[in-house]
Amino acid sequence: MTAQLPETASRKYDLKFARWVRDNVYGGGKMNMCMQCGTCSGSCPNGVEMDVGPRKLFMMVRAGMKDEVLRSSTLWECTSCYRCVVRCPRGVPVTYIVQGLAAVAAREGYAPKIENASFARAFWWSANTFGKTDERLVTMKYFFSFGFLEGIRKSLANLKIALGMVKAGRMHIGMPHKIRDSKGLQAMLKKAQEIEAREG
């Protein structure tokens, strides 16, 4: 009697997605050098929190499992410590590829809806606008991203903390502080966006 292989073992590879990653994700051109040794997954300090880990994630890319790859928690559990990059015996830029896939997942609507995303947008808005973060504005923008009434509720719930920070001199009152060369900052950010768009 012939043993039946599981469906995943007999699945034919669909290289269209792997080729797309190679051509459109930063570092993807080196993914074909991965020999599945597992050094990346074994080196990852957050590997136990990932559903598949980078080694298996790369195999899934090769297998054409786009939906599974872009829904993987590995993309969001990566802390960018770069251990995998340093230790990879083939020089595969694992972290960069995982970050690139996360960007694709966010762009195509696969990214999970988490509060961190709202906070990150508020943080970036402040840094982009003033050249530094104003904790008052970041916090308020974050609170009100959940809606007007929820913003009021969260603000009142944290009022005592805010007043304590003001009293201790840890939070200033008045206009937001800005860096001197705001034009220079905007020029740098614009150049960074141009490089990012050019490199995909």
PyMOL commands that set and color helices and strands:
alter all, ss='L'
color gray80, all
select helices_A, chain A and resi 7-10+16-24+28-33+39-43+47-49+53-62+66-71+74-77+83-87+94-107+115-130+135-144+148-157+159-167+182-199
alter helices_A, ss='H'
color red, helices_A
deselect
rebuild
show_as cartoon
